[in-house]
Amino acid sequence: MKSKFEAMSREELRGYITKHREDEKAFQIYLDRAIAEPGEVYPAPQTIDDLSNFSELLANNRRNKELKSK
């Protein structure tokens, strides 16, 4: 039988652990999911200019990722 935490979406679980920081079981389930689910990987800035334009580079990277998935 699934616990109530396992039935929650990741966003719901995050909201729960934000309000109930003492709940170790919920926090552990959240960590397990965060580790198991692949996250987004962004290329590191190569130059100072890249760093100063990081928000633009990030937006371009997300757009390219969306185009590739279509």
mmCIF file as gemmi writes it, N, C-alpha and C atoms, coordinates in Angstrom:
data_model
loop_
_atom_site.group_PDB
_atom_site.id
_atom_site.type_symbol
_atom_site.label_atom_id
_atom_site.label_alt_id
_atom_site.label_comp_id
_atom_site.label_asym_id
_atom_site.label_entity_id
_atom_site.label_seq_id
_atom_site.pdbx_PDB_ins_code
_atom_site.Cartn_x
_atom_site.Cartn_y
_atom_site.Cartn_z
_atom_site.occupancy
_atom_site.B_iso_or_equiv
_atom_site.pdbx_formal_charge
_atom_site.auth_seq_id
_atom_site.auth_asym_id
_atom_site.pdbx_PDB_model_num
ATOM 1 N N . MET Axp A 1 ? 0.836 -1.179 0 1 0 ? 1 A 1
ATOM 2 C CA . MET Axp A 1 ? 0 0 0 1 0 ? 1 A 1
ATOM 3 C C . MET Axp A 1 ? 0.887 1.25 0 1 0 ? 1 A 1
ATOM 4 N N . LYS Axp A 2 ? 0.562 2.193 -0.865 1 0 ? 2 A 1
ATOM 5 C CA . LYS Axp A 2 ? 1.337 3.423 -0.958 1 0 ? 2 A 1
ATOM 6 C C . LYS Axp A 2 ? 1.042 4.332 0.224 1 0 ? 2 A 1
ATOM 7 N N . SER Axp A 3 ? 2.103 4.997 0.702 1 0 ? 3 A 1
ATOM 8 C CA . SER Axp A 3 ? 1.874 6.003 1.738 1 0 ? 3 A 1
ATOM 9 C C . SER Axp A 3 ? 1.322 7.255 1.077 1 0 ? 3 A 1
ATOM 10 N N . LYS Axp A 4 ? 0.803 8.157 1.881 1 0 ? 4 A 1
ATOM 11 C CA . LYS Axp A 4 ? 0.252 9.386 1.316 1 0 ? 4 A 1
ATOM 12 C C . LYS Axp A 4 ? 1.33 10.197 0.608 1 0 ? 4 A 1
ATOM 13 N N . PHE Axp A 5 ? 2.596 10.071 1.051 1 0 ? 5 A 1
ATOM 14 C CA . PHE Axp A 5 ? 3.685 10.815 0.426 1 0 ? 5 A 1
ATOM 15 C C . PHE Axp A 5 ? 4.008 10.27 -0.958 1 0 ? 5 A 1
ATOM 16 N N . GLU Axp A 6 ? 3.957 8.964 -1.103 1 0 ? 6 A 1
ATOM 17 C CA . GLU Axp A 6 ? 4.244 8.346 -2.394 1 0 ? 6 A 1
ATOM 18 C C . GLU Axp A 6 ? 3.166 8.666 -3.42 1 0 ? 6 A 1
ATOM 19 N N . ALA Axp A 7 ? 1.959 8.966 -2.956 1 0 ? 7 A 1
ATOM 20 C CA . ALA Axp A 7 ? 0.856 9.308 -3.852 1 0 ? 7 A 1
ATOM 21 C C . ALA Axp A 7 ? 0.911 10.771 -4.287 1 0 ? 7 A 1
ATOM 22 N N . MET Axp A 8 ? 1.684 11.594 -3.567 1 0 ? 8 A 1
ATOM 23 C CA . MET Axp A 8 ? 1.771 13.024 -3.895 1 0 ? 8 A 1
ATOM 24 C C . MET Axp A 8 ? 2.701 13.249 -5.084 1 0 ? 8 A 1
ATOM 25 N N . SER Axp A 9 ? 2.413 14.317 -5.833 1 0 ? 9 A 1
ATOM 26 C CA . SER Axp A 9 ? 3.349 14.719 -6.89 1 0 ? 9 A 1
ATOM 27 C C . SER Axp A 9 ? 4.579 15.317 -6.219 1 0 ? 9 A 1
ATOM 28 N N . ARG Axp A 10 ? 5.626 15.49 -6.994 1 0 ? 10 A 1
ATOM 29 C CA . ARG Axp A 10 ? 6.852 16.065 -6.434 1 0 ? 10 A 1
ATOM 30 C C . ARG Axp A 10 ? 6.603 17.483 -5.907 1 0 ? 10 A 1
ATOM 31 N N . GLU Axp A 11 ? 5.804 18.263 -6.615 1 0 ? 11 A 1
ATOM 32 C CA . GLU Axp A 11 ? 5.499 19.622 -6.188 1 0 ? 11 A 1
ATOM 33 C C . GLU Axp A 11 ? 4.676 19.631 -4.891 1 0 ? 11 A 1
ATOM 34 N N . GLU Axp A 12 ? 3.702 18.725 -4.804 1 0 ? 12 A 1
ATOM 35 C CA . GLU Axp A 12 ? 2.896 18.627 -3.585 1 0 ? 12 A 1
ATOM 36 C C . GLU Axp A 12 ? 3.764 18.222 -2.398 1 0 ? 12 A 1
ATOM 37 N N . LEU Axp A 13 ? 4.654 17.283 -2.637 1 0 ? 13 A 1
ATOM 38 C CA . LEU Axp A 13 ? 5.542 16.813 -1.578 1 0 ? 13 A 1
ATOM 39 C C . LEU Axp A 13 ? 6.483 17.923 -1.123 1 0 ? 13 A 1
ATOM 40 N N . ARG Axp A 14 ? 6.993 18.699 -2.062 1 0 ? 14 A 1
ATOM 41 C CA . ARG Axp A 14 ? 7.854 19.826 -1.698 1 0 ? 14 A 1
ATOM 42 C C . ARG Axp A 14 ? 7.09 20.821 -0.826 1 0 ? 14 A 1
ATOM 43 N N . GLY Axp A 15 ? 5.86 21.111 -1.205 1 0 ? 15 A 1
ATOM 44 C CA . GLY Axp A 15 ? 5.037 22.006 -0.403 1 0 ? 15 A 1
ATOM 45 C C . GLY Axp A 15 ? 4.813 21.464 1.001 1 0 ? 15 A 1
ATOM 46 N N . TYR Axp A 16 ? 4.59 20.151 1.085 1 0 ? 16 A 1
ATOM 47 C CA . TYR Axp A 16 ? 4.373 19.529 2.392 1 0 ? 16 A 1
ATOM 48 C C . TYR Axp A 16 ? 5.624 19.629 3.264 1 0 ? 16 A 1
ATOM 49 N N . ILE Axp A 17 ? 6.781 19.276 2.711 1 0 ? 17 A 1
ATOM 50 C CA . ILE Axp A 17 ? 7.982 19.296 3.551 1 0 ? 17 A 1
ATOM 51 C C . ILE Axp A 17 ? 8.419 20.717 3.894 1 0 ? 17 A 1
ATOM 52 N N . THR Axp A 18 ? 8.012 21.686 3.084 1 0 ? 18 A 1
ATOM 53 C CA . THR Axp A 18 ? 8.306 23.081 3.426 1 0 ? 18 A 1
ATOM 54 C C . THR Axp A 18 ? 7.54 23.485 4.677 1 0 ? 18 A 1
ATOM 55 N N . LYS Axp A 19 ? 6.315 22.99 4.809 1 0 ? 19 A 1
ATOM 56 C CA . LYS Axp A 19 ? 5.489 23.323 5.975 1 0 ? 19 A 1
ATOM 57 C C . LYS Axp A 19 ? 5.745 22.404 7.167 1 0 ? 19 A 1
ATOM 58 N N . HIS Axp A 20 ? 6.239 21.2 6.907 1 0 ? 20 A 1
ATOM 59 C CA . HIS Axp A 20 ? 6.455 20.2 7.97 1 0 ? 20 A 1
ATOM 60 C C . HIS Axp A 20 ? 7.921 19.745 7.939 1 0 ? 20 A 1
ATOM 61 N N . ARG Axp A 21 ? 8.811 20.64 8.258 1 0 ? 21 A 1
ATOM 62 C CA . ARG Axp A 21 ? 10.252 20.373 8.165 1 0 ? 21 A 1
ATOM 63 C C . ARG Axp A 21 ? 10.733 19.253 9.082 1 0 ? 21 A 1
ATOM 64 N N . GLU Axp A 22 ? 9.977 18.928 10.09 1 0 ? 22 A 1
ATOM 65 C CA . GLU Axp A 22 ? 10.384 17.882 11.032 1 0 ? 22 A 1
ATOM 66 C C . GLU Axp A 22 ? 10.038 16.48 10.532 1 0 ? 22 A 1
ATOM 67 N N . ASP Axp A 23 ? 9.299 16.354 9.445 1 0 ? 23 A 1
ATOM 68 C CA . ASP Axp A 23 ? 8.845 15.053 8.944 1 0 ? 23 A 1
ATOM 69 C C . ASP Axp A 23 ? 9.951 14.395 8.124 1 0 ? 23 A 1
ATOM 70 N N . GLU Axp A 24 ? 10.726 13.555 8.794 1 0 ? 24 A 1
ATOM 71 C CA . GLU Axp A 24 ? 11.883 12.9 8.169 1 0 ? 24 A 1
ATOM 72 C C . GLU Axp A 24 ? 11.474 11.941 7.047 1 0 ? 24 A 1
ATOM 73 N N . LYS Axp A 25 ? 10.368 11.219 7.24 1 0 ? 25 A 1
ATOM 74 C CA . LYS Axp A 25 ? 9.941 10.249 6.231 1 0 ? 25 A 1
ATOM 75 C C . LYS Axp A 25 ? 9.581 10.951 4.922 1 0 ? 25 A 1
ATOM 76 N N . ALA Axp A 26 ? 8.826 12.043 5.011 1 0 ? 26 A 1
ATOM 77 C CA . ALA Axp A 26 ? 8.447 12.786 3.81 1 0 ? 26 A 1
ATOM 78 C C . ALA Axp A 26 ? 9.685 13.355 3.13 1 0 ? 26 A 1
ATOM 79 N N . PHE Axp A 27 ? 10.615 13.872 3.923 1 0 ? 27 A 1
ATOM 80 C CA . PHE Axp A 27 ? 11.846 14.444 3.368 1 0 ? 27 A 1
ATOM 81 C C . PHE Axp A 27 ? 12.657 13.372 2.651 1 0 ? 27 A 1
ATOM 82 N N . GLN Axp A 28 ? 12.747 12.189 3.227 1 0 ? 28 A 1
ATOM 83 C CA . GLN Axp A 28 ? 13.51 11.1 2.602 1 0 ? 28 A 1
ATOM 84 C C . GLN Axp A 28 ? 12.877 10.67 1.282 1 0 ? 28 A 1
ATOM 85 N N . ILE Axp A 29 ? 11.56 10.598 1.225 1 0 ? 29 A 1
ATOM 86 C CA . ILE Axp A 29 ? 10.872 10.24 -0.02 1 0 ? 29 A 1
ATOM 87 C C . ILE Axp A 29 ? 11.135 11.308 -1.075 1 0 ? 29 A 1
ATOM 88 N N . TYR Axp A 30 ? 11.11 12.579 -0.654 1 0 ? 30 A 1
ATOM 89 C CA . TYR Axp A 30 ? 11.395 13.672 -1.589 1 0 ? 30 A 1
ATOM 90 C C . TYR Axp A 30 ? 12.817 13.553 -2.13 1 0 ? 30 A 1
ATOM 91 N N . LEU Axp A 31 ? 13.792 13.295 -1.254 1 0 ? 31 A 1
ATOM 92 C CA . LEU Axp A 31 ? 15.176 13.14 -1.704 1 0 ? 31 A 1
ATOM 93 C C . LEU Axp A 31 ? 15.325 11.955 -2.649 1 0 ? 31 A 1
ATOM 94 N N . ASP Axp A 32 ? 14.686 10.861 -2.325 1 0 ? 32 A 1
ATOM 95 C CA . ASP Axp A 32 ? 14.753 9.681 -3.198 1 0 ? 32 A 1
ATOM 96 C C . ASP Axp A 32 ? 14.241 10.008 -4.597 1 0 ? 32 A 1
ATOM 97 N N . ARG Axp A 33 ? 13.152 10.751 -4.67 1 0 ? 33 A 1
ATOM 98 C CA . ARG Axp A 33 ? 12.615 11.142 -5.98 1 0 ? 33 A 1
ATOM 99 C C . ARG Axp A 33 ? 13.541 12.097 -6.706 1 0 ? 33 A 1
ATOM 100 N N . ALA Axp A 34 ? 14.083 13.056 -5.976 1 0 ? 34 A 1
ATOM 101 C CA . ALA Axp A 34 ? 14.972 14.039 -6.598 1 0 ? 34 A 1
ATOM 102 C C . ALA Axp A 34 ? 16.206 13.364 -7.194 1 0 ? 34 A 1
ATOM 103 N N . ILE Axp A 35 ? 16.713 12.368 -6.52 1 0 ? 35 A 1
ATOM 104 C CA . ILE Axp A 35 ? 17.89 11.644 -7.019 1 0 ? 35 A 1
ATOM 105 C C . ILE Axp A 35 ? 17.517 10.753 -8.198 1 0 ? 35 A 1
ATOM 106 N N . ALA Axp A 36 ? 16.35 10.13 -8.138 1 0 ? 36 A 1
ATOM 107 C CA . ALA Axp A 36 ? 15.928 9.182 -9.17 1 0 ? 36 A 1
ATOM 108 C C . ALA Axp A 36 ? 15.523 9.862 -10.471 1 0 ? 36 A 1
ATOM 109 N N . GLU Axp A 37 ? 14.933 11.047 -10.381 1 0 ? 37 A 1
ATOM 110 C CA . GLU Axp A 37 ? 14.454 11.73 -11.58 1 0 ? 37 A 1
ATOM 111 C C . GLU Axp A 37 ? 15.581 12.567 -12.183 1 0 ? 37 A 1
ATOM 112 N N . PRO Axp A 38 ? 15.798 12.427 -13.474 1 0 ? 38 A 1
ATOM 113 C CA . PRO Axp A 38 ? 16.86 13.222 -14.092 1 0 ? 38 A 1
ATOM 114 C C . PRO Axp A 38 ? 16.507 14.708 -14.082 1 0 ? 38 A 1
ATOM 115 N N . GLY Axp A 39 ? 17.48 15.514 -13.8 1 0 ? 39 A 1
ATOM 116 C CA . GLY Axp A 39 ? 17.285 16.957 -13.808 1 0 ? 39 A 1
ATOM 117 C C . GLY Axp A 39 ? 17.832 17.562 -15.085 1 0 ? 39 A 1
ATOM 118 N N . GLU Axp A 40 ? 17.708 18.849 -15.206 1 0 ? 40 A 1
ATOM 119 C CA . GLU Axp A 40 ? 18.229 19.542 -16.377 1 0 ? 40 A 1
ATOM 120 C C . GLU Axp A 40 ? 19.717 19.814 -16.187 1 0 ? 40 A 1
ATOM 121 N N . VAL Axp A 41 ? 20.477 19.628 -17.24 1 0 ? 41 A 1
ATOM 122 C CA . VAL Axp A 41 ? 21.907 19.91 -17.215 1 0 ? 41 A 1
ATOM 123 C C . VAL Axp A 41 ? 22.167 21.026 -18.209 1 0 ? 41 A 1
ATOM 124 N N . TYR Axp A 42 ? 22.822 22.058 -17.739 1 0 ? 42 A 1
ATOM 125 C CA . TYR Axp A 42 ? 23.117 23.211 -18.583 1 0 ? 42 A 1
ATOM 126 C C . TYR Axp A 42 ? 24.618 23.317 -18.785 1 0 ? 42 A 1
ATOM 127 N N . PRO Axp A 43 ? 25.031 23.76 -19.968 1 0 ? 43 A 1
ATOM 128 C CA . PRO Axp A 43 ? 26.465 23.927 -20.185 1 0 ? 43 A 1
ATOM 129 C C . PRO Axp A 43 ? 27.006 25.058 -19.314 1 0 ? 43 A 1
ATOM 130 N N . ALA Axp A 44 ? 28.208 24.871 -18.812 1 0 ? 44 A 1
ATOM 131 C CA . ALA Axp A 44 ? 28.835 25.891 -17.974 1 0 ? 44 A 1
ATOM 132 C C . ALA Axp A 44 ? 29.29 27.068 -18.835 1 0 ? 44 A 1
ATOM 133 N N . PRO Axp A 45 ? 29.222 28.275 -18.295 1 0 ? 45 A 1
ATOM 134 C CA . PRO Axp A 45 ? 29.736 29.432 -19.037 1 0 ? 45 A 1
ATOM 135 C C . PRO Axp A 45 ? 31.226 29.247 -19.329 1 0 ? 45 A 1
ATOM 136 N N . GLN Axp A 46 ? 31.629 29.567 -20.557 1 0 ? 46 A 1
ATOM 137 C CA . GLN Axp A 46 ? 33.023 29.386 -20.966 1 0 ? 46 A 1
ATOM 138 C C . GLN Axp A 46 ? 33.848 30.668 -20.848 1 0 ? 46 A 1
ATOM 139 N N . THR Axp A 47 ? 33.172 31.813 -20.878 1 0 ? 47 A 1
ATOM 140 C CA . THR Axp A 47 ? 33.867 33.095 -20.813 1 0 ? 47 A 1
ATOM 141 C C . THR Axp A 47 ? 33.138 34.033 -19.859 1 0 ? 47 A 1
ATOM 142 N N . ILE Axp A 48 ? 33.768 35.154 -19.567 1 0 ? 48 A 1
ATOM 143 C CA . ILE Axp A 48 ? 33.131 36.175 -18.733 1 0 ? 48 A 1
ATOM 144 C C . ILE Axp A 48 ? 31.871 36.698 -19.43 1 0 ? 48 A 1
ATOM 145 N N . ASP Axp A 49 ? 31.95 36.848 -20.751 1 0 ? 49 A 1
ATOM 146 C CA . ASP Axp A 49 ? 30.763 37.294 -21.499 1 0 ? 49 A 1
ATOM 147 C C . ASP Axp A 49 ? 29.615 36.303 -21.348 1 0 ? 49 A 1
ATOM 148 N N . ASP Axp A 50 ? 29.94 35.008 -21.407 1 0 ? 50 A 1
ATOM 149 C CA . ASP Axp A 50 ? 28.906 33.994 -21.203 1 0 ? 50 A 1
ATOM 150 C C . ASP Axp A 50 ? 28.267 34.156 -19.83 1 0 ? 50 A 1
ATOM 151 N N . LEU Axp A 51 ? 29.085 34.404 -18.842 1 0 ? 51 A 1
ATOM 152 C CA . LEU Axp A 51 ? 28.578 34.537 -17.477 1 0 ? 51 A 1
ATOM 153 C C . LEU Axp A 51 ? 27.669 35.755 -17.346 1 0 ? 51 A 1
ATOM 154 N N . SER Axp A 52 ? 28.04 36.85 -17.977 1 0 ? 52 A 1
ATOM 155 C CA . SER Axp A 52 ? 27.211 38.052 -17.875 1 0 ? 52 A 1
ATOM 156 C C . SER Axp A 52 ? 25.919 37.909 -18.676 1 0 ? 52 A 1
ATOM 157 N N . ASN Axp A 53 ? 25.906 37.007 -19.653 1 0 ? 53 A 1
ATOM 158 C CA . ASN Axp A 53 ? 24.71 36.77 -20.471 1 0 ? 53 A 1
ATOM 159 C C . ASN Axp A 53 ? 24.06 35.422 -20.151 1 0 ? 53 A 1
ATOM 160 N N . PHE Axp A 54 ? 24.274 34.935 -18.937 1 0 ? 54 A 1
ATOM 161 C CA . PHE Axp A 54 ? 23.828 33.59 -18.599 1 0 ? 54 A 1
ATOM 162 C C . PHE Axp A 54 ? 22.326 33.415 -18.741 1 0 ? 54 A 1
ATOM 163 N N . SER Axp A 55 ? 21.544 34.407 -18.337 1 0 ? 55 A 1
ATOM 164 C CA . SER Axp A 55 ? 20.088 34.244 -18.432 1 0 ? 55 A 1
ATOM 165 C C . SER Axp A 55 ? 19.654 34.064 -19.883 1 0 ? 55 A 1
ATOM 166 N N . GLU Axp A 56 ? 20.297 34.752 -20.802 1 0 ? 56 A 1
ATOM 167 C CA . GLU Axp A 56 ? 19.985 34.596 -22.23 1 0 ? 56 A 1
ATOM 168 C C . GLU Axp A 56 ? 20.416 33.217 -22.732 1 0 ? 56 A 1
ATOM 169 N N . LEU Axp A 57 ? 21.602 32.775 -22.315 1 0 ? 57 A 1
ATOM 170 C CA . LEU Axp A 57 ? 22.08 31.45 -22.716 1 0 ? 57 A 1
ATOM 171 C C . LEU Axp A 57 ? 21.163 30.352 -22.179 1 0 ? 57 A 1
ATOM 172 N N . LEU Axp A 58 ? 20.695 30.528 -20.96 1 0 ? 58 A 1
ATOM 173 C CA . LEU Axp A 58 ? 19.789 29.552 -20.353 1 0 ? 58 A 1
ATOM 174 C C . LEU Axp A 58 ? 18.477 29.484 -21.131 1 0 ? 58 A 1
ATOM 175 N N . ALA Axp A 59 ? 17.934 30.641 -21.485 1 0 ? 59 A 1
ATOM 176 C CA . ALA Axp A 59 ? 16.694 30.67 -22.265 1 0 ? 59 A 1
ATOM 177 C C . ALA Axp A 59 ? 16.891 30.006 -23.623 1 0 ? 59 A 1
ATOM 178 N N . ASN Axp A 60 ? 18.015 30.265 -24.281 1 0 ? 60 A 1
ATOM 179 C CA . ASN Axp A 60 ? 18.31 29.631 -25.573 1 0 ? 60 A 1
ATOM 180 C C . ASN Axp A 60 ? 18.427 28.119 -25.425 1 0 ? 60 A 1
ATOM 181 N N . ASN Axp A 61 ? 19.084 27.675 -24.366 1 0 ? 61 A 1
ATOM 182 C CA . ASN Axp A 61 ? 19.246 26.242 -24.128 1 0 ? 61 A 1
ATOM 183 C C . ASN Axp A 61 ? 17.888 25.572 -23.927 1 0 ? 61 A 1
ATOM 184 N N . ARG Axp A 62 ? 17.013 26.204 -23.165 1 0 ? 62 A 1
ATOM 185 C CA . ARG Axp A 62 ? 15.674 25.642 -22.94 1 0 ? 62 A 1
ATOM 186 C C . ARG Axp A 62 ? 14.87 25.6 -24.235 1 0 ? 62 A 1
ATOM 187 N N . ARG Axp A 63 ? 14.97 26.662 -25.046 1 0 ? 63 A 1
ATOM 188 C CA . ARG Axp A 63 ? 14.257 26.684 -26.33 1 0 ? 63 A 1
ATOM 189 C C . ARG Axp A 63 ? 14.748 25.555 -27.237 1 0 ? 63 A 1
ATOM 190 N N . ASN Axp A 64 ? 16.078 25.384 -27.312 1 0 ? 64 A 1
ATOM 191 C CA . ASN Axp A 64 ? 16.655 24.327 -28.15 1 0 ? 64 A 1
ATOM 192 C C . ASN Axp A 64 ? 16.206 22.948 -27.664 1 0 ? 64 A 1
ATOM 193 N N . LYS Axp A 65 ? 16.141 22.776 -26.365 1 0 ? 65 A 1
ATOM 194 C CA . LYS Axp A 65 ? 15.707 21.499 -25.808 1 0 ? 65 A 1
ATOM 195 C C . LYS Axp A 65 ? 14.255 21.217 -26.185 1 0 ? 65 A 1
ATOM 196 N N . GLU Axp A 66 ? 13.4 22.231 -26.126 1 0 ? 66 A 1
ATOM 197 C CA . GLU Axp A 66 ? 11.989 22.058 -26.497 1 0 ? 66 A 1
ATOM 198 C C . GLU Axp A 66 ? 11.851 21.713 -27.979 1 0 ? 66 A 1
ATOM 199 N N . LEU Axp A 67 ? 12.645 22.366 -28.826 1 0 ? 67 A 1
ATOM 200 C CA . LEU Axp A 67 ? 12.587 22.088 -30.259 1 0 ? 67 A 1
ATOM 201 C C . LEU Axp A 67 ? 13.02 20.67 -30.567 1 0 ? 67 A 1
ATOM 202 N N . LYS Axp A 68 ? 14.044 20.184 -29.866 1 0 ? 68 A 1
ATOM 203 C CA . LYS Axp A 68 ? 14.528 18.823 -30.104 1 0 ? 68 A 1
ATOM 204 C C . LYS Axp A 68 ? 13.513 17.779 -29.662 1 0 ? 68 A 1
ATOM 205 N N . SER Axp A 69 ? 12.718 18.098 -28.64 1 0 ? 69 A 1
ATOM 206 C CA . SER Axp A 69 ? 11.763 17.117 -28.128 1 0 ? 69 A 1
ATOM 207 C C . SER Axp A 69 ? 10.502 17.037 -28.996 1 0 ? 69 A 1
ATOM 208 N N . LYS Axp A 70 ? 10.312 17.977 -29.896 1 0 ? 70 A 1
ATOM 209 C CA . LYS Axp A 70 ? 9.108 17.965 -30.745 1 0 ? 70 A 1
ATOM 210 C C . LYS Axp A 70 ? 9.284 17.11 -31.953 1 0 ? 70 A 1
